[in-house]
């Protein structure tokens, strides 16, 4: 089974991922989560998300929404 992973990063550090059956759902969350900013002592960091196709995923091991 193939799926789309929503991979989110704070600056360049991976901060989470979730799998979707539909590219539309993945792009919806990517659009609404990306661009958020967090003010830290090192400056402002931006939260960015992107969707990637995962050609082979085992639904027994990974929850797919």
mmCIF file of the N, C-alpha and C atoms, coordinates in Angstrom:
data_MODEL
# 
_entry.id   MODEL 
# 
loop_
_atom_site.group_PDB 
_atom_site.id 
_atom_site.type_symbol 
_atom_site.label_atom_id 
_atom_site.label_alt_id 
_atom_site.label_comp_id 
_atom_site.label_asym_id 
_atom_site.label_entity_id 
_atom_site.label_seq_id 
_atom_site.pdbx_PDB_ins_code 
_atom_site.Cartn_x 
_atom_site.Cartn_y 
_atom_site.Cartn_z 
_atom_site.occupancy 
_atom_site.B_iso_or_equiv 
_atom_site.pdbx_formal_charge 
_atom_site.auth_seq_id 
_atom_site.auth_comp_id 
_atom_site.auth_asym_id 
_atom_site.auth_atom_id 
_atom_site.pdbx_PDB_model_num 
ATOM 1   N N  . UNK A 1 1  ? 0.841  -1.176 0.000  1.00 0.00 ? 1  UNK A N  1 
ATOM 2   C CA . UNK A 1 1  ? 0.000  0.000  0.000  1.00 0.00 ? 1  UNK A CA 1 
ATOM 3   C C  . UNK A 1 1  ? 0.886  1.239  0.000  1.00 0.00 ? 1  UNK A C  1 
ATOM 4   N N  . UNK A 1 2  ? 0.479  2.253  -0.736 1.00 0.00 ? 2  UNK A N  1 
ATOM 5   C CA . UNK A 1 2  ? 1.207  3.523  -0.728 1.00 0.00 ? 2  UNK A CA 1 
ATOM 6   C C  . UNK A 1 2  ? 0.447  4.535  0.119  1.00 0.00 ? 2  UNK A C  1 
ATOM 7   N N  . UNK A 1 3  ? 1.174  5.525  0.613  1.00 0.00 ? 3  UNK A N  1 
ATOM 8   C CA . UNK A 1 3  ? 0.571  6.566  1.457  1.00 0.00 ? 3  UNK A CA 1 
ATOM 9   C C  . UNK A 1 3  ? 1.387  7.844  1.275  1.00 0.00 ? 3  UNK A C  1 
ATOM 10  N N  . UNK A 1 4  ? 0.881  8.908  1.867  1.00 0.00 ? 4  UNK A N  1 
ATOM 11  C CA . UNK A 1 4  ? 1.566  10.198 1.849  1.00 0.00 ? 4  UNK A CA 1 
ATOM 12  C C  . UNK A 1 4  ? 1.932  10.568 3.274  1.00 0.00 ? 4  UNK A C  1 
ATOM 13  N N  . UNK A 1 5  ? 3.184  10.902 3.476  1.00 0.00 ? 5  UNK A N  1 
ATOM 14  C CA . UNK A 1 5  ? 3.629  11.274 4.808  1.00 0.00 ? 5  UNK A CA 1 
ATOM 15  C C  . UNK A 1 5  ? 3.705  12.795 4.888  1.00 0.00 ? 5  UNK A C  1 
ATOM 16  N N  . UNK A 1 6  ? 3.129  13.328 5.950  1.00 0.00 ? 6  UNK A N  1 
ATOM 17  C CA . UNK A 1 6  ? 3.243  14.750 6.250  1.00 0.00 ? 6  UNK A CA 1 
ATOM 18  C C  . UNK A 1 6  ? 4.418  14.885 7.204  1.00 0.00 ? 6  UNK A C  1 
ATOM 19  N N  . UNK A 1 7  ? 5.524  15.401 6.697  1.00 0.00 ? 7  UNK A N  1 
ATOM 20  C CA . UNK A 1 7  ? 6.737  15.569 7.497  1.00 0.00 ? 7  UNK A CA 1 
ATOM 21  C C  . UNK A 1 7  ? 6.858  17.035 7.893  1.00 0.00 ? 7  UNK A C  1 
ATOM 22  N N  . UNK A 1 8  ? 6.965  17.289 9.191  1.00 0.00 ? 8  UNK A N  1 
ATOM 23  C CA . UNK A 1 8  ? 7.038  18.659 9.695  1.00 0.00 ? 8  UNK A CA 1 
ATOM 24  C C  . UNK A 1 8  ? 8.377  18.908 10.371 1.00 0.00 ? 8  UNK A C  1 
ATOM 25  N N  . UNK A 1 9  ? 8.894  20.114 10.156 1.00 0.00 ? 9  UNK A N  1 
ATOM 26  C CA . UNK A 1 9  ? 10.209 20.505 10.662 1.00 0.00 ? 9  UNK A CA 1 
ATOM 27  C C  . UNK A 1 9  ? 10.126 21.852 11.368 1.00 0.00 ? 9  UNK A C  1 
ATOM 28  N N  . UNK A 1 10 ? 10.860 21.968 12.466 1.00 0.00 ? 10 UNK A N  1 
ATOM 29  C CA . UNK A 1 10 ? 11.045 23.244 13.146 1.00 0.00 ? 10 UNK A CA 1 
ATOM 30  C C  . UNK A 1 10 ? 12.462 23.670 12.799 1.00 0.00 ? 10 UNK A C  1 
ATOM 31  N N  . UNK A 1 11 ? 12.580 24.700 11.981 1.00 0.00 ? 11 UNK A N  1 
ATOM 32  C CA . UNK A 1 11 ? 13.863 25.094 11.376 1.00 0.00 ? 11 UNK A CA 1 
ATOM 33  C C  . UNK A 1 11 ? 14.311 23.917 10.515 1.00 0.00 ? 11 UNK A C  1 
ATOM 34  N N  . UNK A 1 12 ? 15.365 23.210 10.871 1.00 0.00 ? 12 UNK A N  1 
ATOM 35  C CA . UNK A 1 12 ? 15.808 22.057 10.072 1.00 0.00 ? 12 UNK A CA 1 
ATOM 36  C C  . UNK A 1 12 ? 15.684 20.738 10.833 1.00 0.00 ? 12 UNK A C  1 
ATOM 37  N N  . UNK A 1 13 ? 15.092 20.767 12.012 1.00 0.00 ? 13 UNK A N  1 
ATOM 38  C CA . UNK A 1 13 ? 14.966 19.579 12.851 1.00 0.00 ? 13 UNK A CA 1 
ATOM 39  C C  . UNK A 1 13 ? 13.579 18.961 12.662 1.00 0.00 ? 13 UNK A C  1 
ATOM 40  N N  . UNK A 1 14 ? 13.548 17.668 12.350 1.00 0.00 ? 14 UNK A N  1 
ATOM 41  C CA . UNK A 1 14 ? 12.268 16.969 12.188 1.00 0.00 ? 14 UNK A CA 1 
ATOM 42  C C  . UNK A 1 14 ? 11.522 16.972 13.515 1.00 0.00 ? 14 UNK A C  1 
ATOM 43  N N  . UNK A 1 15 ? 10.235 17.345 13.463 1.00 0.00 ? 15 UNK A N  1 
ATOM 44  C CA . UNK A 1 15 ? 9.475  17.415 14.705 1.00 0.00 ? 15 UNK A CA 1 
ATOM 45  C C  . UNK A 1 15 ? 8.222  16.548 14.688 1.00 0.00 ? 15 UNK A C  1 
ATOM 46  N N  . UNK A 1 16 ? 7.948  15.860 13.595 1.00 0.00 ? 16 UNK A N  1 
ATOM 47  C CA . UNK A 1 16 ? 6.805  14.971 13.583 1.00 0.00 ? 16 UNK A CA 1 
ATOM 48  C C  . UNK A 1 16 ? 6.406  14.552 12.188 1.00 0.00 ? 16 UNK A C  1 
ATOM 49  N N  . UNK A 1 17 ? 5.645  13.457 12.126 1.00 0.00 ? 17 UNK A N  1 
ATOM 50  C CA . UNK A 1 17 ? 5.130  12.994 10.840 1.00 0.00 ? 17 UNK A CA 1 
ATOM 51  C C  . UNK A 1 17 ? 3.860  12.190 11.070 1.00 0.00 ? 17 UNK A C  1 
ATOM 52  N N  . UNK A 1 18 ? 3.014  12.163 10.048 1.00 0.00 ? 18 UNK A N  1 
ATOM 53  C CA . UNK A 1 18 ? 1.760  11.423 10.087 1.00 0.00 ? 18 UNK A CA 1 
ATOM 54  C C  . UNK A 1 18 ? 1.454  10.967 8.665  1.00 0.00 ? 18 UNK A C  1 
ATOM 55  N N  . UNK A 1 19 ? 0.813  9.828  8.535  1.00 0.00 ? 19 UNK A N  1 
ATOM 56  C CA . UNK A 1 19 ? 0.546  9.238  7.219  1.00 0.00 ? 19 UNK A CA 1 
ATOM 57  C C  . UNK A 1 19 ? -0.921 9.397  6.834  1.00 0.00 ? 19 UNK A C  1 
ATOM 58  N N  . UNK A 1 20 ? -1.154 9.697  5.549  1.00 0.00 ? 20 UNK A N  1 
ATOM 59  C CA . UNK A 1 20 ? -2.504 9.870  5.012  1.00 0.00 ? 20 UNK A CA 1 
ATOM 60  C C  . UNK A 1 20 ? -2.687 9.014  3.767  1.00 0.00 ? 20 UNK A C  1 
ATOM 61  N N  . UNK A 1 21 ? -3.923 8.543  3.546  1.00 0.00 ? 21 UNK A N  1 
ATOM 62  C CA . UNK A 1 21 ? -4.266 7.826  2.315  1.00 0.00 ? 21 UNK A CA 1 
ATOM 63  C C  . UNK A 1 21 ? -4.402 8.800  1.152  1.00 0.00 ? 21 UNK A C  1 
ATOM 64  N N  . UNK A 1 22 ? -4.871 10.008 1.447  1.00 0.00 ? 22 UNK A N  1 
ATOM 65  C CA . UNK A 1 22 ? -5.201 10.989 0.418  1.00 0.00 ? 22 UNK A CA 1 
ATOM 66  C C  . UNK A 1 22 ? -4.195 12.143 0.394  1.00 0.00 ? 22 UNK A C  1 
ATOM 67  N N  . UNK A 1 23 ? -3.753 12.490 -0.796 1.00 0.00 ? 23 UNK A N  1 
ATOM 68  C CA . UNK A 1 23 ? -2.863 13.647 -0.949 1.00 0.00 ? 23 UNK A CA 1 
ATOM 69  C C  . UNK A 1 23 ? -3.595 14.934 -0.581 1.00 0.00 ? 23 UNK A C  1 
ATOM 70  N N  . UNK A 1 24 ? -4.896 14.975 -0.803 1.00 0.00 ? 24 UNK A N  1 
ATOM 71  C CA . UNK A 1 24 ? -5.672 16.179 -0.441 1.00 0.00 ? 24 UNK A CA 1 
ATOM 72  C C  . UNK A 1 24 ? -5.618 16.448 1.051  1.00 0.00 ? 24 UNK A C  1 
ATOM 73  N N  . UNK A 1 25 ? -5.785 15.399 1.855  1.00 0.00 ? 25 UNK A N  1 
ATOM 74  C CA . UNK A 1 25 ? -5.720 15.571 3.308  1.00 0.00 ? 25 UNK A CA 1 
ATOM 75  C C  . UNK A 1 25 ? -4.323 16.005 3.735  1.00 0.00 ? 25 UNK A C  1 
ATOM 76  N N  . UNK A 1 26 ? -3.313 15.390 3.149  1.00 0.00 ? 26 UNK A N  1 
ATOM 77  C CA . UNK A 1 26 ? -1.931 15.734 3.475  1.00 0.00 ? 26 UNK A CA 1 
ATOM 78  C C  . UNK A 1 26 ? -1.639 17.197 3.140  1.00 0.00 ? 26 UNK A C  1 
ATOM 79  N N  . UNK A 1 27 ? -2.032 17.632 1.958  1.00 0.00 ? 27 UNK A N  1 
ATOM 80  C CA . UNK A 1 27 ? -1.796 19.024 1.549  1.00 0.00 ? 27 UNK A CA 1 
ATOM 81  C C  . UNK A 1 27 ? -2.590 20.019 2.396  1.00 0.00 ? 27 UNK A C  1 
ATOM 82  N N  . UNK A 1 28 ? -3.804 19.644 2.815  1.00 0.00 ? 28 UNK A N  1 
ATOM 83  C CA . UNK A 1 28 ? -4.614 20.510 3.672  1.00 0.00 ? 28 UNK A CA 1 
ATOM 84  C C  . UNK A 1 28 ? -3.863 20.813 4.969  1.00 0.00 ? 28 UNK A C  1 
ATOM 85  N N  . UNK A 1 29 ? -3.371 19.757 5.637  1.00 0.00 ? 29 UNK A N  1 
ATOM 86  C CA . UNK A 1 29 ? -2.659 19.955 6.904  1.00 0.00 ? 29 UNK A CA 1 
ATOM 87  C C  . UNK A 1 29 ? -1.325 20.654 6.685  1.00 0.00 ? 29 UNK A C  1 
ATOM 88  N N  . UNK A 1 30 ? -0.654 20.344 5.603  1.00 0.00 ? 30 UNK A N  1 
ATOM 89  C CA . UNK A 1 30 ? 0.606  21.013 5.297  1.00 0.00 ? 30 UNK A CA 1 
ATOM 90  C C  . UNK A 1 30 ? 0.406  22.520 5.151  1.00 0.00 ? 30 UNK A C  1 
ATOM 91  N N  . UNK A 1 31 ? -0.627 22.900 4.440  1.00 0.00 ? 31 UNK A N  1 
ATOM 92  C CA . UNK A 1 31 ? -0.915 24.317 4.209  1.00 0.00 ? 31 UNK A CA 1 
ATOM 93  C C  . UNK A 1 31 ? -1.222 25.049 5.520  1.00 0.00 ? 31 UNK A C  1 
ATOM 94  N N  . UNK A 1 32 ? -2.019 24.416 6.387  1.00 0.00 ? 32 UNK A N  1 
ATOM 95  C CA . UNK A 1 32 ? -2.448 25.100 7.604  1.00 0.00 ? 32 UNK A CA 1 
ATOM 96  C C  . UNK A 1 32 ? -1.426 25.054 8.739  1.00 0.00 ? 32 UNK A C  1 
ATOM 97  N N  . UNK A 1 33 ? -0.529 24.086 8.712  1.00 0.00 ? 33 UNK A N  1 
ATOM 98  C CA . UNK A 1 33 ? 0.479  24.009 9.771  1.00 0.00 ? 33 UNK A CA 1 
ATOM 99  C C  . UNK A 1 33 ? 1.753  24.780 9.430  1.00 0.00 ? 33 UNK A C  1 
ATOM 100 N N  . UNK A 1 34 ? 2.094  24.846 8.163  1.00 0.00 ? 34 UNK A N  1 
ATOM 101 C CA . UNK A 1 34 ? 3.320  25.532 7.744  1.00 0.00 ? 34 UNK A CA 1 
ATOM 102 C C  . UNK A 1 34 ? 3.215  27.034 7.962  1.00 0.00 ? 34 UNK A C  1 
ATOM 103 N N  . UNK A 1 35 ? 4.362  27.631 8.238  1.00 0.00 ? 35 UNK A N  1 
ATOM 104 C CA . UNK A 1 35 ? 4.410  29.080 8.383  1.00 0.00 ? 35 UNK A CA 1 
ATOM 105 C C  . UNK A 1 35 ? 4.224  29.571 9.803  1.00 0.00 ? 35 UNK A C  1 
ATOM 106 N N  . UNK A 1 36 ? 3.877  28.690 10.737 1.00 0.00 ? 36 UNK A N  1 
ATOM 107 C CA . UNK A 1 36 ? 3.762  29.126 12.120 1.00 0.00 ? 36 UNK A CA 1 
ATOM 108 C C  . UNK A 1 36 ? 5.150  29.468 12.639 1.00 0.00 ? 36 UNK A C  1 
ATOM 109 N N  . UNK A 1 37 ? 5.215  30.463 13.502 1.00 0.00 ? 37 UNK A N  1 
ATOM 110 C CA . UNK A 1 37 ? 6.505  30.902 14.021 1.00 0.00 ? 37 UNK A CA 1 
ATOM 111 C C  . UNK A 1 37 ? 6.545  30.772 15.530 1.00 0.00 ? 37 UNK A C  1 
ATOM 112 N N  . UNK A 1 38 ? 7.727  30.420 16.018 1.00 0.00 ? 38 UNK A N  1 
ATOM 113 C CA . UNK A 1 38 ? 7.962  30.275 17.447 1.00 0.00 ? 38 UNK A CA 1 
ATOM 114 C C  . UNK A 1 38 ? 9.147  31.148 17.824 1.00 0.00 ? 38 UNK A C  1 
ATOM 115 N N  . UNK A 1 39 ? 8.951  31.983 18.806 1.00 0.00 ? 39 UNK A N  1 
ATOM 116 C CA . UNK A 1 39 ? 10.025 32.863 19.261 1.00 0.00 ? 39 UNK A CA 1 
ATOM 117 C C  . UNK A 1 39 ? 10.836 32.137 20.328 1.00 0.00 ? 39 UNK A C  1 
ATOM 118 N N  . UNK A 1 40 ? 12.136 32.000 20.099 1.00 0.00 ? 40 UNK A N  1 
ATOM 119 C CA . UNK A 1 40 ? 13.031 31.349 21.048 1.00 0.00 ? 40 UNK A CA 1 
ATOM 120 C C  . UNK A 1 40 ? 14.141 32.315 21.430 1.00 0.00 ? 40 UNK A C  1 
ATOM 121 N N  . UNK A 1 41 ? 14.970 31.893 22.351 1.00 0.00 ? 41 UNK A N  1 
ATOM 122 C CA . UNK A 1 41 ? 16.088 32.758 22.758 1.00 0.00 ? 41 UNK A CA 1 
ATOM 123 C C  . UNK A 1 41 ? 17.106 32.921 21.636 1.00 0.00 ? 41 UNK A C  1 
ATOM 124 N N  . UNK A 1 42 ? 17.103 31.993 20.673 1.00 0.00 ? 42 UNK A N  1 
ATOM 125 C CA . UNK A 1 42 ? 18.009 32.070 19.522 1.00 0.00 ? 42 UNK A CA 1 
ATOM 126 C C  . UNK A 1 42 ? 17.402 32.826 18.343 1.00 0.00 ? 42 UNK A C  1 
ATOM 127 N N  . UNK A 1 43 ? 16.199 33.290 18.499 1.00 0.00 ? 43 UNK A N  1 
ATOM 128 C CA . UNK A 1 43 ? 15.524 34.007 17.415 1.00 0.00 ? 43 UNK A CA 1 
ATOM 129 C C  . UNK A 1 43 ? 14.205 33.333 17.056 1.00 0.00 ? 43 UNK A C  1 
ATOM 130 N N  . UNK A 1 44 ? 13.643 33.737 15.950 1.00 0.00 ? 44 UNK A N  1 
ATOM 131 C CA . UNK A 1 44 ? 12.359 33.194 15.515 1.00 0.00 ? 44 UNK A CA 1 
ATOM 132 C C  . UNK A 1 44 ? 12.607 31.967 14.635 1.00 0.00 ? 44 UNK A C  1 
ATOM 133 N N  . UNK A 1 45 ? 11.907 30.876 14.959 1.00 0.00 ? 45 UNK A N  1 
ATOM 134 C CA . UNK A 1 45 ? 12.002 29.649 14.166 1.00 0.00 ? 45 UNK A CA 1 
ATOM 135 C C  . UNK A 1 45 ? 10.653 29.411 13.505 1.00 0.00 ? 45 UNK A C  1 
ATOM 136 N N  . UNK A 1 46 ? 10.695 28.906 12.283 1.00 0.00 ? 46 UNK A N  1 
ATOM 137 C CA . UNK A 1 46 ? 9.469  28.681 11.520 1.00 0.00 ? 46 UNK A CA 1 
ATOM 138 C C  . UNK A 1 46 ? 9.189  27.187 11.396 1.00 0.00 ? 46 UNK A C  1 
ATOM 139 N N  . UNK A 1 47 ? 7.914  26.835 11.490 1.00 0.00 ? 47 UNK A N  1 
ATOM 140 C CA . UNK A 1 47 ? 7.435  25.462 11.376 1.00 0.00 ? 47 UNK A CA 1 
ATOM 141 C C  . UNK A 1 47 ? 7.021  25.237 9.929  1.00 0.00 ? 47 UNK A C  1 
ATOM 142 N N  . UNK A 1 48 ? 7.611  24.242 9.267  1.00 0.00 ? 48 UNK A N  1 
ATOM 143 C CA . UNK A 1 48 ? 7.296  23.952 7.872  1.00 0.00 ? 48 UNK A CA 1 
ATOM 144 C C  . UNK A 1 48 ? 6.962  22.480 7.707  1.00 0.00 ? 48 UNK A C  1 
ATOM 145 N N  . UNK A 1 49 ? 5.959  22.203 6.884  1.00 0.00 ? 49 UNK A N  1 
ATOM 146 C CA . UNK A 1 49 ? 5.535  20.839 6.615  1.00 0.00 ? 49 UNK A CA 1 
ATOM 147 C C  . UNK A 1 49 ? 5.514  20.590 5.115  1.00 0.00 ? 49 UNK A C  1 
ATOM 148 N N  . UNK A 1 50 ? 5.754  19.325 4.731  1.00 0.00 ? 50 UNK A N  1 
ATOM 149 C CA . UNK A 1 50 ? 5.676  18.948 3.326  1.00 0.00 ? 50 UNK A CA 1 
ATOM 150 C C  . UNK A 1 50 ? 5.134  17.531 3.224  1.00 0.00 ? 50 UNK A C  1 
ATOM 151 N N  . UNK A 1 51 ? 4.522  17.245 2.087  1.00 0.00 ? 51 UNK A N  1 
ATOM 152 C CA . UNK A 1 51 ? 3.976  15.915 1.823  1.00 0.00 ? 51 UNK A CA 1 
ATOM 153 C C  . UNK A 1 51 ? 4.908  15.159 0.899  1.00 0.00 ? 51 UNK A C  1 
ATOM 154 N N  . UNK A 1 52 ? 5.119  13.886 1.212  1.00 0.00 ? 52 UNK A N  1 
ATOM 155 C CA . UNK A 1 52 ? 5.953  13.032 0.375  1.00 0.00 ? 52 UNK A CA 1 
ATOM 156 C C  . UNK A 1 52 ? 5.242  11.705 0.169  1.00 0.00 ? 52 UNK A C  1 
ATOM 157 N N  . UNK A 1 53 ? 5.376  11.161 -1.015 1.00 0.00 ? 53 UNK A N  1 
ATOM 158 C CA . UNK A 1 53 ? 4.819  9.854  -1.325 1.00 0.00 ? 53 UNK A CA 1 
ATOM 159 C C  . UNK A 1 53 ? 5.712  8.774  -0.743 1.00 0.00 ? 53 UNK A C  1 
ATOM 160 N N  . UNK A 1 54 ? 5.089  7.816  -0.065 1.00 0.00 ? 54 UNK A N  1 
ATOM 161 C CA . UNK A 1 54 ? 5.798  6.641  0.442  1.00 0.00 ? 54 UNK A CA 1 
ATOM 162 C C  . UNK A 1 54 ? 5.235  5.454  -0.335 1.00 0.00 ? 54 UNK A C  1 
ATOM 163 N N  . UNK A 1 55 ? 6.007  4.893  -1.273 1.00 0.00 ? 55 UNK A N  1 
ATOM 164 C CA . UNK A 1 55 ? 5.463  3.868  -2.172 1.00 0.00 ? 55 UNK A CA 1 
ATOM 165 C C  . UNK A 1 55 ? 5.048  2.568  -1.473 1.00 0.00 ? 55 UNK A C  1 
ATOM 166 N N  . UNK A 1 56 ? 5.777  2.147  -0.476 1.00 0.00 ? 56 UNK A N  1 
ATOM 167 C CA . UNK A 1 56 ? 5.445  0.905  0.226  1.00 0.00 ? 56 UNK A CA 1 
ATOM 168 C C  . UNK A 1 56 ? 5.380  1.167  1.723  1.00 0.00 ? 56 UNK A C  1 
ATOM 169 N N  . UNK A 1 57 ? 4.212  0.930  2.300  1.00 0.00 ? 57 UNK A N  1 
ATOM 170 C CA . UNK A 1 57 ? 4.029  1.112  3.746  1.00 0.00 ? 57 UNK A CA 1 
ATOM 171 C C  . UNK A 1 57 ? 3.230  -0.073 4.265  1.00 0.00 ? 57 UNK A C  1 
ATOM 172 N N  . UNK A 1 58 ? 3.573  -0.553 5.424  1.00 0.00 ? 58 UNK A N  1 
ATOM 173 C CA . UNK A 1 58 ? 2.874  -1.684 6.025  1.00 0.00 ? 58 UNK A CA 1 
ATOM 174 C C  . UNK A 1 58 ? 1.789  -1.150 6.968  1.00 0.00 ? 58 UNK A C  1 
ATOM 175 N N  . UNK A 1 59 ? 0.497  -1.248 6.572  1.00 0.00 ? 59 UNK A N  1 
ATOM 176 C CA . UNK A 1 59 ? -0.572 -0.717 7.426  1.00 0.00 ? 59 UNK A CA 1 
ATOM 177 C C  . UNK A 1 59 ? -0.719 -1.451 8.756  1.00 0.00 ? 59 UNK A C  1 
ATOM 178 N N  . UNK A 1 60 ? -0.083 -2.613 8.871  1.00 0.00 ? 60 UNK A N  1 
ATOM 179 C CA . UNK A 1 60 ? -0.106 -3.331 10.154 1.00 0.00 ? 60 UNK A CA 1 
ATOM 180 C C  . UNK A 1 60 ? 0.825  -2.669 11.179 1.00 0.00 ? 60 UNK A C  1 
ATOM 181 N N  . UNK A 1 61 ? 1.834  -1.940 10.683 1.00 0.00 ? 61 UNK A N  1 
ATOM 182 C CA . UNK A 1 61 ? 2.820  -1.312 11.572 1.00 0.00 ? 61 UNK A CA 1 
ATOM 183 C C  . UNK A 1 61 ? 2.630  0.194  11.725 1.00 0.00 ? 61 UNK A C  1 
ATOM 184 N N  . UNK A 1 62 ? 1.953  0.821  10.764 1.00 0.00 ? 62 UNK A N  1 
ATOM 185 C CA . UNK A 1 62 ? 1.799  2.271  10.760 1.00 0.00 ? 62 UNK A CA 1 
ATOM 186 C C  . UNK A 1 62 ? 0.324  2.632  10.601 1.00 0.00 ? 62 UNK A C  1 
ATOM 187 N N  . UNK A 1 63 ? -0.157 3.549  11.422 1.00 0.00 ? 63 UNK A N  1 
ATOM 188 C CA . UNK A 1 63 ? -1.541 4.009  11.292 1.00 0.00 ? 63 UNK A CA 1 
ATOM 189 C C  . UNK A 1 63 ? -1.616 5.009  10.159 1.00 0.00 ? 63 UNK A C  1 
ATOM 190 N N  . UNK A 1 64 ? -2.553 4.782  9.240  1.00 0.00 ? 64 UNK A N  1 
ATOM 191 C CA . UNK A 1 64 ? -2.750 5.655  8.092  1.00 0.00 ? 64 UNK A CA 1 
ATOM 192 C C  . UNK A 1 64 ? -4.139 6.269  8.186  1.00 0.00 ? 64 UNK A C  1 
ATOM 193 N N  . UNK A 1 65 ? -4.201 7.590  8.168  1.00 0.00 ? 65 UNK A N  1 
ATOM 194 C CA . UNK A 1 65 ? -5.465 8.299  8.301  1.00 0.00 ? 65 UNK A CA 1 
ATOM 195 C C  . UNK A 1 65 ? -6.068 8.606  6.966  1.00 0.00 ? 65 UNK A C  1 
# 
